[in-house]
Amino acid sequence: MASRAKEVRETLGSESPFPSKNWQAVTYYPFAPLAATTNVDSKARSIYEKHLNALLAGTVDLNTGLRMMAEETQKMIDEQPNP
């Protein structure tokens, strides 16, 4: 098993446009743990998706879409009851 992992690490990036880079550095340190989820994550995700769809459809420009995401998410967070 360890030899297979070593083989994968050695071939990492070999088909990249930059094969001479030190691709083994990607796996030198362990990855950081995932962030903990909160009670507003799913609501924020739905807000992001709504505005991302508008961006992809071309109905709003990038700055407007990002501003609308931020404002609507902040409003949703502010409306959450404090524990």
PyMOL Python script that loads the backbone (N, CA, C, O; Angstrom):
from pymol import cmd

cmd.read_pdbstr("""\
ATOM      1  N   MET A   1       0.823  -1.197   0.000  1.00  0.00           N
ATOM      2  CA  MET A   1       0.000   0.000   0.000  1.00  0.00           C
ATOM      3  C   MET A   1       0.863   1.255   0.000  1.00  0.00           C
ATOM      4  O   MET A   1       0.591   2.204  -0.736  1.00  0.00           O
ATOM      5  N   ALA A   2       1.909   1.255   0.833  1.00  0.00           N
ATOM      6  CA  ALA A   2       2.777   2.427   0.911  1.00  0.00           C
ATOM      7  C   ALA A   2       3.489   2.672  -0.404  1.00  0.00           C
ATOM      8  O   ALA A   2       3.691   3.821  -0.796  1.00  0.00           O
ATOM      9  N   SER A   3       3.879   1.588  -1.103  1.00  0.00           N
ATOM     10  CA  SER A   3       4.558   1.774  -2.386  1.00  0.00           C
ATOM     11  C   SER A   3       3.617   2.385  -3.416  1.00  0.00           C
ATOM     12  O   SER A   3       4.040   3.169  -4.265  1.00  0.00           O
ATOM     13  N   ARG A   4       2.350   2.026  -3.339  1.00  0.00           N
ATOM     14  CA  ARG A   4       1.352   2.603  -4.256  1.00  0.00           C
ATOM     15  C   ARG A   4       1.204   4.100  -3.995  1.00  0.00           C
ATOM     16  O   ARG A   4       1.136   4.889  -4.937  1.00  0.00           O
ATOM     17  N   ALA A   5       1.152   4.497  -2.719  1.00  0.00           N
ATOM     18  CA  ALA A   5       1.042   5.916  -2.372  1.00  0.00           C
ATOM     19  C   ALA A   5       2.274   6.670  -2.840  1.00  0.00           C
ATOM     20  O   ALA A   5       2.168   7.796  -3.326  1.00  0.00           O
ATOM     21  N   LYS A   6       3.445   6.054  -2.696  1.00  0.00           N
ATOM     22  CA  LYS A   6       4.677   6.688  -3.148  1.00  0.00           C
ATOM     23  C   LYS A   6       4.664   6.843  -4.664  1.00  0.00           C
ATOM     24  O   LYS A   6       5.092   7.871  -5.189  1.00  0.00           O
ATOM     25  N   GLU A   7       4.184   5.849  -5.351  1.00  0.00           N
ATOM     26  CA  GLU A   7       4.086   5.896  -6.817  1.00  0.00           C
ATOM     27  C   GLU A   7       3.145   7.020  -7.266  1.00  0.00           C
ATOM     28  O   GLU A   7       3.434   7.723  -8.234  1.00  0.00           O
ATOM     29  N   VAL A   8       2.041   7.183  -6.575  1.00  0.00           N
ATOM     30  CA  VAL A   8       1.091   8.246  -6.895  1.00  0.00           C
ATOM     31  C   VAL A   8       1.728   9.607  -6.651  1.00  0.00           C
ATOM     32  O   VAL A   8       1.603  10.505  -7.483  1.00  0.00           O
ATOM     33  N   ARG A   9       2.410   9.771  -5.522  1.00  0.00           N
ATOM     34  CA  ARG A   9       3.076  11.040  -5.220  1.00  0.00           C
ATOM     35  C   ARG A   9       4.136  11.382  -6.259  1.00  0.00           C
ATOM     36  O   ARG A   9       4.298  12.546  -6.624  1.00  0.00           O
ATOM     37  N   GLU A  10       4.849  10.382  -6.732  1.00  0.00           N
ATOM     38  CA  GLU A  10       5.915  10.625  -7.706  1.00  0.00           C
ATOM     39  C   GLU A  10       5.368  11.001  -9.082  1.00  0.00           C
ATOM     40  O   GLU A  10       6.022  11.734  -9.823  1.00  0.00           O
ATOM     41  N   THR A  11       4.182  10.511  -9.432  1.00  0.00           N
ATOM     42  CA  THR A  11       3.614  10.836 -10.739  1.00  0.00           C
ATOM     43  C   THR A  11       2.713  12.071 -10.707  1.00  0.00           C
ATOM     44  O   THR A  11       2.249  12.528 -11.751  1.00  0.00           O
ATOM     45  N   LEU A  12       2.469  12.603  -9.525  1.00  0.00           N
ATOM     46  CA  LEU A  12       1.630  13.781  -9.387  1.00  0.00           C
ATOM     47  C   LEU A  12       2.198  14.949 -10.191  1.00  0.00           C
ATOM     48  O   LEU A  12       3.354  15.323  -9.994  1.00  0.00           O
ATOM     49  N   GLY A  13       1.415  15.521 -11.081  1.00  0.00           N
ATOM     50  CA  GLY A  13       1.829  16.679 -11.867  1.00  0.00           C
ATOM     51  C   GLY A  13       2.635  16.346 -13.110  1.00  0.00           C
ATOM     52  O   GLY A  13       3.045  17.252 -13.835  1.00  0.00           O
ATOM     53  N   SER A  14       2.871  15.076 -13.371  1.00  0.00           N
ATOM     54  CA  SER A  14       3.699  14.709 -14.521  1.00  0.00           C
ATOM     55  C   SER A  14       3.047  15.094 -15.852  1.00  0.00           C
ATOM     56  O   SER A  14       3.751  15.313 -16.837  1.00  0.00           O
ATOM     57  N   GLU A  15       1.737  15.178 -15.894  1.00  0.00           N
ATOM     58  CA  GLU A  15       1.046  15.561 -17.125  1.00  0.00           C
ATOM     59  C   GLU A  15       0.623  17.033 -17.102  1.00  0.00           C
ATOM     60  O   GLU A  15      -0.146  17.478 -17.954  1.00  0.00           O
ATOM     61  N   SER A  16       1.119  17.761 -16.147  1.00  0.00           N
ATOM     62  CA  SER A  16       0.825  19.180 -16.007  1.00  0.00           C
ATOM     63  C   SER A  16       1.603  19.983 -17.055  1.00  0.00           C
ATOM     64  O   SER A  16       2.626  19.514 -17.553  1.00  0.00           O
ATOM     65  N   PRO A  17       1.127  21.194 -17.396  1.00  0.00           N
ATOM     66  CA  PRO A  17       1.924  22.066 -18.260  1.00  0.00           C
ATOM     67  C   PRO A  17       3.242  22.476 -17.600  1.00  0.00           C
ATOM     68  O   PRO A  17       4.121  23.024 -18.265  1.00  0.00           O
ATOM     69  N   PHE A  18       3.386  22.217 -16.302  1.00  0.00           N
ATOM     70  CA  PHE A  18       4.586  22.575 -15.549  1.00  0.00           C
ATOM     71  C   PHE A  18       5.168  21.340 -14.866  1.00  0.00           C
ATOM     72  O   PHE A  18       5.231  21.298 -13.638  1.00  0.00           O
ATOM     73  N   PRO A  19       5.594  20.333 -15.632  1.00  0.00           N
ATOM     74  CA  PRO A  19       6.061  19.084 -15.007  1.00  0.00           C
ATOM     75  C   PRO A  19       7.359  19.230 -14.222  1.00  0.00           C
ATOM     76  O   PRO A  19       7.668  18.374 -13.394  1.00  0.00           O
ATOM     77  N   SER A  20       8.121  20.282 -14.457  1.00  0.00           N
ATOM     78  CA  SER A  20       9.394  20.428 -13.749  1.00  0.00           C
ATOM     79  C   SER A  20       9.229  21.024 -12.346  1.00  0.00           C
ATOM     80  O   SER A  20      10.196  21.083 -11.586  1.00  0.00           O
ATOM     81  N   LYS A  21       8.033  21.458 -12.000  1.00  0.00           N
ATOM     82  CA  LYS A  21       7.795  22.017 -10.664  1.00  0.00           C
ATOM     83  C   LYS A  21       7.832  20.904  -9.616  1.00  0.00           C
ATOM     84  O   LYS A  21       7.683  19.728  -9.948  1.00  0.00           O
ATOM     85  N   ASN A  22       8.025  21.268  -8.388  1.00  0.00           N
ATOM     86  CA  ASN A  22       8.109  20.313  -7.282  1.00  0.00           C
ATOM     87  C   ASN A  22       6.699  19.924  -6.829  1.00  0.00           C
ATOM     88  O   ASN A  22       6.198  20.454  -5.838  1.00  0.00           O
ATOM     89  N   TRP A  23       6.074  19.023  -7.536  1.00  0.00           N
ATOM     90  CA  TRP A  23       4.706  18.621  -7.229  1.00  0.00           C
ATOM     91  C   TRP A  23       4.619  17.799  -5.947  1.00  0.00           C
ATOM     92  O   TRP A  23       3.547  17.711  -5.349  1.00  0.00           O
ATOM     93  N   GLN A  24       5.701  17.209  -5.523  1.00  0.00           N
ATOM     94  CA  GLN A  24       5.668  16.423  -4.291  1.00  0.00           C
ATOM     95  C   GLN A  24       5.474  17.313  -3.074  1.00  0.00           C
ATOM     96  O   GLN A  24       5.099  16.826  -2.008  1.00  0.00           O
ATOM     97  N   ALA A  25       5.721  18.598  -3.214  1.00  0.00           N
ATOM     98  CA  ALA A  25       5.514  19.534  -2.108  1.00  0.00           C
ATOM     99  C   ALA A  25       4.030  19.638  -1.733  1.00  0.00           C
ATOM    100  O   ALA A  25       3.690  20.024  -0.614  1.00  0.00           O
ATOM    101  N   VAL A  26       3.156  19.290  -2.677  1.00  0.00           N
ATOM    102  CA  VAL A  26       1.711  19.348  -2.407  1.00  0.00           C
ATOM    103  C   VAL A  26       1.349  18.398  -1.273  1.00  0.00           C
ATOM    104  O   VAL A  26       0.453  18.693  -0.481  1.00  0.00           O
ATOM    105  N   THR A  27       2.023  17.282  -1.188  1.00  0.00           N
ATOM    106  CA  THR A  27       1.686  16.282  -0.167  1.00  0.00           C
ATOM    107  C   THR A  27       2.696  16.246   0.976  1.00  0.00           C
ATOM    108  O   THR A  27       2.651  15.331   1.798  1.00  0.00           O
ATOM    109  N   TYR A  28       3.596  17.207   1.050  1.00  0.00           N
ATOM    110  CA  TYR A  28       4.621  17.215   2.090  1.00  0.00           C
ATOM    111  C   TYR A  28       3.997  17.375   3.476  1.00  0.00           C
ATOM    112  O   TYR A  28       4.356  16.650   4.405  1.00  0.00           O
ATOM    113  N   TYR A  29       3.074  18.308   3.620  1.00  0.00           N
ATOM    114  CA  TYR A  29       2.380  18.527   4.889  1.00  0.00           C
ATOM    115  C   TYR A  29       0.970  17.954   4.795  1.00  0.00           C
ATOM    116  O   TYR A  29       0.384  17.941   3.713  1.00  0.00           O
ATOM    117  N   PRO A  30       0.422  17.485   5.898  1.00  0.00           N
ATOM    118  CA  PRO A  30      -0.957  16.989   5.860  1.00  0.00           C
ATOM    119  C   PRO A  30      -1.934  18.145   5.588  1.00  0.00           C
ATOM    120  O   PRO A  30      -1.670  19.293   5.947  1.00  0.00           O
ATOM    121  N   PHE A  31      -3.036  17.827   4.964  1.00  0.00           N
ATOM    122  CA  PHE A  31      -4.043  18.835   4.681  1.00  0.00           C
ATOM    123  C   PHE A  31      -4.686  19.316   5.984  1.00  0.00           C
ATOM    124  O   PHE A  31      -4.761  18.580   6.968  1.00  0.00           O
ATOM    125  N   ALA A  32      -5.139  20.553   5.962  1.00  0.00           N
ATOM    126  CA  ALA A  32      -5.816  21.117   7.126  1.00  0.00           C
ATOM    127  C   ALA A  32      -7.172  20.440   7.302  1.00  0.00           C
ATOM    128  O   ALA A  32      -7.778  20.014   6.319  1.00  0.00           O
ATOM    129  N   PRO A  33      -7.653  20.335   8.530  1.00  0.00           N
ATOM    130  CA  PRO A  33      -8.975  19.732   8.731  1.00  0.00           C
ATOM    131  C   PRO A  33     -10.063  20.633   8.152  1.00  0.00           C
ATOM    132  O   PRO A  33      -9.887  21.847   8.041  1.00  0.00           O
ATOM    133  N   LEU A  34     -11.176  20.031   7.789  1.00  0.00           N
ATOM    134  CA  LEU A  34     -12.305  20.795   7.270  1.00  0.00           C
ATOM    135  C   LEU A  34     -12.882  21.688   8.357  1.00  0.00           C
ATOM    136  O   LEU A  34     -12.867  21.343   9.539  1.00  0.00           O
ATOM    137  N   ALA A  35     -13.377  22.815   7.947  1.00  0.00           N
ATOM    138  CA  ALA A  35     -13.990  23.740   8.896  1.00  0.00           C
ATOM    139  C   ALA A  35     -15.291  23.149   9.427  1.00  0.00           C
ATOM    140  O   ALA A  35     -15.988  22.421   8.720  1.00  0.00           O
ATOM    141  N   ALA A  36     -15.604  23.466  10.658  1.00  0.00           N
ATOM    142  CA  ALA A  36     -16.847  22.999  11.254  1.00  0.00           C
ATOM    143  C   ALA A  36     -18.030  23.685  10.573  1.00  0.00           C
ATOM    144  O   ALA A  36     -17.944  24.850  10.183  1.00  0.00           O
ATOM    145  N   THR A  37     -19.116  22.964  10.436  1.00  0.00           N
ATOM    146  CA  THR A  37     -20.310  23.555   9.841  1.00  0.00           C
ATOM    147  C   THR A  37     -21.098  24.298  10.908  1.00  0.00           C
ATOM    148  O   THR A  37     -21.027  23.977  12.095  1.00  0.00           O
ATOM    149  N   THR A  38     -21.841  25.287  10.466  1.00  0.00           N
ATOM    150  CA  THR A  38     -22.664  26.073  11.377  1.00  0.00           C
ATOM    151  C   THR A  38     -24.125  25.911  11.004  1.00  0.00           C
ATOM    152  O   THR A  38     -24.461  25.239  10.028  1.00  0.00           O
ATOM    153  N   ASN A  39     -24.983  26.530  11.785  1.00  0.00           N
ATOM    154  CA  ASN A  39     -26.412  26.419  11.528  1.00  0.00           C
ATOM    155  C   ASN A  39     -26.865  27.285  10.348  1.00  0.00           C
ATOM    156  O   ASN A  39     -28.020  27.196   9.932  1.00  0.00           O
ATOM    157  N   VAL A  40     -25.984  28.111   9.809  1.00  0.00           N
ATOM    158  CA  VAL A  40     -26.376  28.964   8.682  1.00  0.00           C
ATOM    159  C   VAL A  40     -25.739  28.528   7.367  1.00  0.00           C
ATOM    160  O   VAL A  40     -25.975  29.159   6.337  1.00  0.00           O
ATOM    161  N   ASP A  41     -24.938  27.464   7.377  1.00  0.00           N
ATOM    162  CA  ASP A  41     -24.240  27.042   6.162  1.00  0.00           C
ATOM    163  C   ASP A  41     -25.188  26.701   5.015  1.00  0.00           C
ATOM    164  O   ASP A  41     -24.980  27.156   3.890  1.00  0.00           O
ATOM    165  N   SER A  42     -26.214  25.917   5.281  1.00  0.00           N
ATOM    166  CA  SER A  42     -27.106  25.510   4.192  1.00  0.00           C
ATOM    167  C   SER A  42     -27.891  26.710   3.650  1.00  0.00           C
ATOM    168  O   SER A  42     -28.153  26.792   2.450  1.00  0.00           O
ATOM    169  N   LYS A  43     -28.264  27.633   4.530  1.00  0.00           N
ATOM    170  CA  LYS A  43     -28.968  28.835   4.069  1.00  0.00           C
ATOM    171  C   LYS A  43     -28.041  29.711   3.230  1.00  0.00           C
ATOM    172  O   LYS A  43     -28.452  30.246   2.201  1.00  0.00           O
ATOM    173  N   ALA A  44     -26.805  29.854   3.665  1.00  0.00           N
ATOM    174  CA  ALA A  44     -25.835  30.657   2.910  1.00  0.00           C
ATOM    175  C   ALA A  44     -25.550  30.010   1.569  1.00  0.00           C
ATOM    176  O   ALA A  44     -25.430  30.706   0.560  1.00  0.00           O
ATOM    177  N   ARG A  45     -25.441  28.700   1.539  1.00  0.00           N
ATOM    178  CA  ARG A  45     -25.184  27.995   0.287  1.00  0.00           C
ATOM    179  C   ARG A  45     -26.313  28.232  -0.710  1.00  0.00           C
ATOM    180  O   ARG A  45     -26.052  28.418  -1.899  1.00  0.00           O
ATOM    181  N   SER A  46     -27.556  28.228  -0.252  1.00  0.00           N
ATOM    182  CA  SER A  46     -28.675  28.461  -1.169  1.00  0.00           C
ATOM    183  C   SER A  46     -28.653  29.898  -1.697  1.00  0.00           C
ATOM    184  O   SER A  46     -29.011  30.137  -2.850  1.00  0.00           O
ATOM    185  N   ILE A  47     -28.239  30.848  -0.869  1.00  0.00           N
ATOM    186  CA  ILE A  47     -28.116  32.238  -1.321  1.00  0.00           C
ATOM    187  C   ILE A  47     -27.034  32.337  -2.389  1.00  0.00           C
ATOM    188  O   ILE A  47     -27.236  32.965  -3.429  1.00  0.00           O
ATOM    189  N   TYR A  48     -25.888  31.718  -2.131  1.00  0.00           N
ATOM    190  CA  TYR A  48     -24.783  31.745  -3.094  1.00  0.00           C
ATOM    191  C   TYR A  48     -25.214  31.129  -4.423  1.00  0.00           C
ATOM    192  O   TYR A  48     -24.943  31.682  -5.488  1.00  0.00           O
ATOM    193  N   GLU A  49     -25.889  29.976  -4.351  1.00  0.00           N
ATOM    194  CA  GLU A  49     -26.306  29.288  -5.575  1.00  0.00           C
ATOM    195  C   GLU A  49     -27.270  30.136  -6.386  1.00  0.00           C
ATOM    196  O   GLU A  49     -27.188  30.182  -7.614  1.00  0.00           O
ATOM    197  N   LYS A  50     -28.184  30.808  -5.695  1.00  0.00           N
ATOM    198  CA  LYS A  50     -29.152  31.648  -6.394  1.00  0.00           C
ATOM    199  C   LYS A  50     -28.444  32.742  -7.182  1.00  0.00           C
ATOM    200  O   LYS A  50     -28.741  32.959  -8.357  1.00  0.00           O
ATOM    201  N   HIS A  51     -27.519  33.421  -6.543  1.00  0.00           N
ATOM    202  CA  HIS A  51     -26.817  34.518  -7.200  1.00  0.00           C
ATOM    203  C   HIS A  51     -25.785  34.012  -8.206  1.00  0.00           C
ATOM    204  O   HIS A  51     -25.516  34.679  -9.205  1.00  0.00           O
ATOM    205  N   LEU A  52     -25.209  32.847  -7.951  1.00  0.00           N
ATOM    206  CA  LEU A  52     -24.276  32.270  -8.910  1.00  0.00           C
ATOM    207  C   LEU A  52     -25.004  31.915 -10.206  1.00  0.00           C
ATOM    208  O   LEU A  52     -24.468  32.110 -11.297  1.00  0.00           O
ATOM    209  N   ASN A  53     -26.220  31.396 -10.083  1.00  0.00           N
ATOM    210  CA  ASN A  53     -27.007  31.088 -11.277  1.00  0.00           C
ATOM    211  C   ASN A  53     -27.299  32.352 -12.079  1.00  0.00           C
ATOM    212  O   ASN A  53     -27.283  32.323 -13.309  1.00  0.00           O
ATOM    213  N   ALA A  54     -27.562  33.453 -11.394  1.00  0.00           N
ATOM    214  CA  ALA A  54     -27.790  34.722 -12.083  1.00  0.00           C
ATOM    215  C   ALA A  54     -26.512  35.189 -12.786  1.00  0.00           C
ATOM    216  O   ALA A  54     -26.564  35.717 -13.897  1.00  0.00           O
ATOM    217  N   LEU A  55     -25.372  34.991 -12.133  1.00  0.00           N
ATOM    218  CA  LEU A  55     -24.095  35.344 -12.750  1.00  0.00           C
ATOM    219  C   LEU A  55     -23.841  34.509 -14.000  1.00  0.00           C
ATOM    220  O   LEU A  55     -23.435  35.035 -15.037  1.00  0.00           O
ATOM    221  N   LEU A  56     -24.079  33.217 -13.894  1.00  0.00           N
ATOM    222  CA  LEU A  56     -23.840  32.330 -15.029  1.00  0.00           C
ATOM    223  C   LEU A  56     -24.803  32.599 -16.178  1.00  0.00           C
ATOM    224  O   LEU A  56     -24.452  32.426 -17.345  1.00  0.00           O
ATOM    225  N   ALA A  57     -26.012  33.020 -15.844  1.00  0.00           N
ATOM    226  CA  ALA A  57     -26.988  33.337 -16.883  1.00  0.00           C
ATOM    227  C   ALA A  57     -26.696  34.689 -17.538  1.00  0.00           C
ATOM    228  O   ALA A  57     -27.241  35.006 -18.595  1.00  0.00           O
ATOM    229  N   GLY A  58     -25.837  35.475 -16.904  1.00  0.00           N
ATOM    230  CA  GLY A  58     -25.480  36.776 -17.459  1.00  0.00           C
ATOM    231  C   GLY A  58     -26.480  37.870 -17.160  1.00  0.00           C
ATOM    232  O   GLY A  58     -26.454  38.920 -17.802  1.00  0.00           O
ATOM    233  N   THR A  59     -27.369  37.647 -16.192  1.00  0.00           N
ATOM    234  CA  THR A  59     -28.371  38.663 -15.856  1.00  0.00           C
ATOM    235  C   THR A  59     -27.824  39.740 -14.923  1.00  0.00           C
ATOM    236  O   THR A  59     -28.409  40.817 -14.807  1.00  0.00           O
ATOM    237  N   VAL A  60     -26.694  39.451 -14.253  1.00  0.00           N
ATOM    238  CA  VAL A  60     -26.025  40.453 -13.415  1.00  0.00           C
ATOM    239  C   VAL A  60     -24.526  40.366 -13.676  1.00  0.00           C
ATOM    240  O   VAL A  60     -24.018  39.320 -14.080  1.00  0.00           O
ATOM    241  N   ASP A  61     -23.821  41.474 -13.439  1.00  0.00           N
ATOM    242  CA  ASP A  61     -22.369  41.446 -13.600  1.00  0.00           C
ATOM    243  C   ASP A  61     -21.728  40.896 -12.329  1.00  0.00           C
ATOM    244  O   ASP A  61     -22.399  40.743 -11.308  1.00  0.00           O
ATOM    245  N   LEU A  62     -20.433  40.599 -12.392  1.00  0.00           N
ATOM    246  CA  LEU A  62     -19.733  39.944 -11.296  1.00  0.00           C
ATOM    247  C   LEU A  62     -19.792  40.747 -10.001  1.00  0.00           C
ATOM    248  O   LEU A  62     -20.125  40.200  -8.950  1.00  0.00           O
ATOM    249  N   ASN A  63     -19.472  42.036 -10.065  1.00  0.00           N
ATOM    250  CA  ASN A  63     -19.457  42.849  -8.839  1.00  0.00           C
ATOM    251  C   ASN A  63     -20.835  42.930  -8.202  1.00  0.00           C
ATOM    252  O   ASN A  63     -20.964  42.832  -6.981  1.00  0.00           O
ATOM    253  N   THR A  64     -21.863  43.110  -9.022  1.00  0.00           N
ATOM    254  CA  THR A  64     -23.227  43.172  -8.490  1.00  0.00           C
ATOM    255  C   THR A  64     -23.615  41.848  -7.855  1.00  0.00           C
ATOM    256  O   THR A  64     -24.184  41.827  -6.764  1.00  0.00           O
ATOM    257  N   GLY A  65     -23.312  40.735  -8.531  1.00  0.00           N
ATOM    258  CA  GLY A  65     -23.648  39.423  -7.996  1.00  0.00           C
ATOM    259  C   GLY A  65     -22.970  39.146  -6.679  1.00  0.00           C
ATOM    260  O   GLY A  65     -23.606  38.648  -5.749  1.00  0.00           O
ATOM    261  N   LEU A  66     -21.671  39.463  -6.576  1.00  0.00           N
ATOM    262  CA  LEU A  66     -20.949  39.244  -5.325  1.00  0.00           C
ATOM    263  C   LEU A  66     -21.477  40.145  -4.211  1.00  0.00           C
ATOM    264  O   LEU A  66     -21.595  39.716  -3.064  1.00  0.00           O
ATOM    265  N   ARG A  67     -21.795  41.399  -4.552  1.00  0.00           N
ATOM    266  CA  ARG A  67     -22.336  42.322  -3.552  1.00  0.00           C
ATOM    267  C   ARG A  67     -23.687  41.819  -3.051  1.00  0.00           C
ATOM    268  O   ARG A  67     -23.963  41.860  -1.852  1.00  0.00           O
ATOM    269  N   MET A  68     -24.531  41.342  -3.975  1.00  0.00           N
ATOM    270  CA  MET A  68     -25.849  40.834  -3.574  1.00  0.00           C
ATOM    271  C   MET A  68     -25.709  39.603  -2.691  1.00  0.00           C
ATOM    272  O   MET A  68     -26.456  39.444  -1.726  1.00  0.00           O
ATOM    273  N   MET A  69     -24.750  38.724  -3.017  1.00  0.00           N
ATOM    274  CA  MET A  69     -24.500  37.546  -2.176  1.00  0.00           C
ATOM    275  C   MET A  69     -24.120  37.973  -0.761  1.00  0.00           C
ATOM    276  O   MET A  69     -24.667  37.472   0.222  1.00  0.00           O
ATOM    277  N   ALA A  70     -23.176  38.905  -0.676  1.00  0.00           N
ATOM    278  CA  ALA A  70     -22.687  39.351   0.632  1.00  0.00           C
ATOM    279  C   ALA A  70     -23.789  40.019   1.440  1.00  0.00           C
ATOM    280  O   ALA A  70     -23.947  39.734   2.627  1.00  0.00           O
ATOM    281  N   GLU A  71     -24.549  40.904   0.809  1.00  0.00           N
ATOM    282  CA  GLU A  71     -25.600  41.628   1.528  1.00  0.00           C
ATOM    283  C   GLU A  71     -26.688  40.690   2.007  1.00  0.00           C
ATOM    284  O   GLU A  71     -27.124  40.777   3.155  1.00  0.00           O
ATOM    285  N   GLU A  72     -27.134  39.790   1.134  1.00  0.00           N
ATOM    286  CA  GLU A  72     -28.222  38.885   1.518  1.00  0.00           C
ATOM    287  C   GLU A  72     -27.763  37.893   2.593  1.00  0.00           C
ATOM    288  O   GLU A  72     -28.524  37.568   3.504  1.00  0.00           O
ATOM    289  N   THR A  73     -26.542  37.421   2.488  1.00  0.00           N
ATOM    290  CA  THR A  73     -26.016  36.500   3.505  1.00  0.00           C
ATOM    291  C   THR A  73     -25.867  37.207   4.841  1.00  0.00           C
ATOM    292  O   THR A  73     -26.224  36.649   5.878  1.00  0.00           O
ATOM    293  N   GLN A  74     -25.345  38.426   4.830  1.00  0.00           N
ATOM    294  CA  GLN A  74     -25.191  39.177   6.080  1.00  0.00           C
ATOM    295  C   GLN A  74     -26.548  39.439   6.723  1.00  0.00           C
ATOM    296  O   GLN A  74     -26.687  39.348   7.942  1.00  0.00           O
ATOM    297  N   LYS A  75     -27.546  39.765   5.909  1.00  0.00           N
ATOM    298  CA  LYS A  75     -28.894  39.996   6.427  1.00  0.00           C
ATOM    299  C   LYS A  75     -29.436  38.720   7.078  1.00  0.00           C
ATOM    300  O   LYS A  75     -30.028  38.773   8.156  1.00  0.00           O
ATOM    301  N   MET A  76     -29.232  37.581   6.423  1.00  0.00           N
ATOM    302  CA  MET A  76     -29.703  36.306   6.958  1.00  0.00           C
ATOM    303  C   MET A  76     -28.992  36.005   8.279  1.00  0.00           C
ATOM    304  O   MET A  76     -29.634  35.531   9.217  1.00  0.00           O
ATOM    305  N   ILE A  77     -27.706  36.263   8.377  1.00  0.00           N
ATOM    306  CA  ILE A  77     -26.961  36.018   9.615  1.00  0.00           C
ATOM    307  C   ILE A  77     -27.439  36.948  10.725  1.00  0.00           C
ATOM    308  O   ILE A  77     -27.604  36.524  11.869  1.00  0.00           O
ATOM    309  N   ASP A  78     -27.657  38.207  10.387  1.00  0.00           N
ATOM    310  CA  ASP A  78     -28.130  39.176  11.386  1.00  0.00           C
ATOM    311  C   ASP A  78     -29.507  38.814  11.940  1.00  0.00           C
ATOM    312  O   ASP A  78     -29.816  39.136  13.088  1.00  0.00           O
ATOM    313  N   GLU A  79     -30.325  38.156  11.145  1.00  0.00           N
ATOM    314  CA  GLU A  79     -31.675  37.784  11.574  1.00  0.00           C
ATOM    315  C   GLU A  79     -31.702  36.513  12.436  1.00  0.00           C
ATOM    316  O   GLU A  79     -32.743  36.162  12.990  1.00  0.00           O
ATOM    317  N   GLN A  80     -30.568  35.834  12.548  1.00  0.00           N
ATOM    318  CA  GLN A  80     -30.512  34.605  13.355  1.00  0.00           C
ATOM    319  C   GLN A  80     -30.609  34.970  14.835  1.00  0.00           C
ATOM    320  O   GLN A  80     -30.004  35.948  15.272  1.00  0.00           O
ATOM    321  N   PRO A  81     -31.357  34.199  15.597  1.00  0.00           N
ATOM    322  CA  PRO A  81     -31.434  34.482  17.037  1.00  0.00           C
ATOM    323  C   PRO A  81     -30.089  34.187  17.708  1.00  0.00           C
ATOM    324  O   PRO A  81     -29.412  33.216  17.370  1.00  0.00           O
ATOM    325  N   ASN A  82     -29.724  35.026  18.645  1.00  0.00           N
ATOM    326  CA  ASN A  82     -28.481  34.823  19.381  1.00  0.00           C
ATOM    327  C   ASN A  82     -28.713  33.793  20.470  1.00  0.00           C
ATOM    328  O   ASN A  82     -29.705  33.864  21.195  1.00  0.00           O
ATOM    329  N   PRO A  83     -27.794  32.825  20.593  1.00  0.00           N
ATOM    330  CA  PRO A  83     -27.979  31.757  21.616  1.00  0.00           C
ATOM    331  C   PRO A  83     -27.744  32.250  23.008  1.00  0.00           C
ATOM    332  O   PRO A  83     -27.860  31.482  23.963  1.00  0.00           O
TER     333      PRO A  83
END
""", "prot")
cmd.dss("prot")
cmd.show_as("cartoon", "prot")
cmd.util.cbc("prot")
cmd.orient("prot")
